[in-house]
Amino acid sequence: LPHSKTCMAVYVSMEAAIALASVVGNVLVVLVVCMNRDLRNTTFCFIVSLAAADIAVGILVIPLAVTISLGIITQFYTCLFLSCLLVIITQVSILSLLAIAIDRYLRVKIPIRYSTIVTQRRAYVAVCLCWLVSFLAGLVPMVGWNNRHVLGNLSGSDYMVCEFTAVMRMDYMVYFNFFGWVVVPLAVMMVLYAEIFRVIRQRLNRRAEATADGERYYRKELKLAKSLALVVLLFAACWLPLHIVNCLDFFHPGRTTPKMAVYTGIFMSHINSALNPLVYAFRIKRFRDTLFEVARGCMACRGGAGASPYPGSTPALTEKVDAGLPQGLQREADGQ
């Protein structure tokens, strides 16, 4: 990025706008799930985890990225820890996406036993594991896999210009972070969603055996699976350019990557955090209906209305599902 005041001002302004959109949009995601009892299921538990990671992008990652781009002076391990935080949030996001894919796969593969196998408590445990594993994997550079030796005589108390590539080793970013924690989970998710679509299509094509209830259930599962698969595709489209730049720098050390390409990749990775709430709002009916209720409630509060602004569930979400489905899946099948 050219180091002119105008370009830097434009860059900081755009990052600030993305940070604001990420925080506001994903706070609304959490609020909608909390306000609507019908959304408090295992899938939306993982979606809230993903939203929390995206909120962290707006609150922590983007300000840190802007601060580092301004060339702050820090100690080596302070800079390394800040860089590790950026990696941790990425890993939380992709593990949450993987958990969502596994959850949807189990719903269509074993719908009868799903509610007994995937309980709310186990979903909470899975979310905690996603965050714990992400922290452990992201903090690996703090215990030695870093560029400390490259900087020669620089001691832990000496100050330096904090740059991500100055403290993070590219073999860690390429082999461990990208191949191990991005490519592999994305490949697994692609296989899972392909199998989800195959199973649903197969069930829908068995018209002689299918009941109206079963067809209704699987059509709604298909619609939600498409929406969540779109979230995965957006994640890949936004994050792969930056990882590809890292791979090019690592495997071709002699070449110089234009700064504009690097910052474009960073900016795209940040935009991803603001896109997910838009996908939920435009493609998931239950989420959209509750979001409208929240908006109406906010306007009612401003107007001094005495009614409760946040009903537990909207009338459109409370229609009963026929008894042809397992009880644990009946309410979740509506409105998707």
FENSULGI-V161800 format. One record per backbone hydrogen bond with DSSP energy under -1.0 kcal/mol. NH is the residue of the N-H (numbers start at 1). CO is the residue of the C=O. If there is no record, write none. Layout:
[[NH CO] [NH CO]]
//
This chain:
[[8 4] [9 5] [10 6] [11 7] [12 8] [13 9] [14 10] [15 11] [16 12] [17 13] [18 14] [19 15] [20 16] [21 17] [22 18] [23 19] [24 20] [25 21] [26 22] [27 23] [28 24] [29 25] [30 26] [31 27] [32 28] [33 29] [34 30] [35 31] [36 32] [37 312] [39 36] [40 37] [41 39] [45 41] [46 42] [47 43] [48 44] [49 45] [50 46] [51 47] [52 48] [53 49] [54 50] [55 51] [56 52] [57 53] [58 54] [59 55] [60 56] [61 56] [62 57] [64 60] [65 61] [66 62] [67 63] [68 64] [69 65] [70 66] [71 68] [74 160] [79 75] [80 76] [81 77] [82 78] [83 79] [84 80] [85 81] [86 82] [87 83] [88 84] [89 85] [90 86] [91 87] [92 88] [93 89] [94 90] [95 91] [96 92] [97 93] [98 94] [99 95] [100 96] [101 97] [102 98] [103 99] [104 100] [105 101] [106 102] [107 103] [108 104] [109 105] [110 106] [114 110] [117 113] [118 114] [119 117] [123 119] [124 120] [125 121] [126 122] [127 123] [128 124] [129 125] [130 126] [131 127] [132 128] [133 129] [134 130] [135 131] [136 132] [137 133] [138 134] [139 135] [142 139] [143 140] [144 141] [146 144] [147 167] [151 147] [152 149] [154 151] [158 155] [160 74] [162 72] [167 163] [168 164] [173 169] [174 170] [175 171] [177 172] [178 173] [179 174] [180 175] [182 178] [183 178] [184 179] [186 182] [187 183] [188 184] [189 185] [190 186] [191 187] [192 188] [193 189] [194 190] [195 191] [196 192] [197 193] [198 194] [199 195] [200 196] [201 197] [202 198] [203 199] [204 200] [205 201] [207 205] [210 206] [215 211] [216 212] [217 213] [218 214] [219 215] [220 216] [221 217] [222 218] [223 219] [224 220] [225 221] [226 222] [227 223] [228 224] [229 225] [230 226] [231 227] [232 228] [233 229] [234 230] [235 231] [236 232] [237 233] [238 234] [239 235] [240 236] [243 239] [244 240] [245 241] [246 242] [247 243] [248 244] [249 245] [250 246] [251 247] [252 248] [255 252] [262 258] [263 259] [264 260] [265 261] [266 262] [267 263] [268 264] [269 265] [270 266] [271 267] [272 268] [273 270] [274 271] [276 272] [279 275] [280 276] [281 277] [282 278] [283 279] [284 280] [286 335] [288 284] [289 285] [290 286] [291 287] [292 288] [293 289] [294 290] [295 291] [296 292] [297 293] [298 294] [299 295] [300 296] [301 297] [302 298] [303 299] [305 300] [317 314] [318 315] [325 322] [329 326] [333 329]]
//
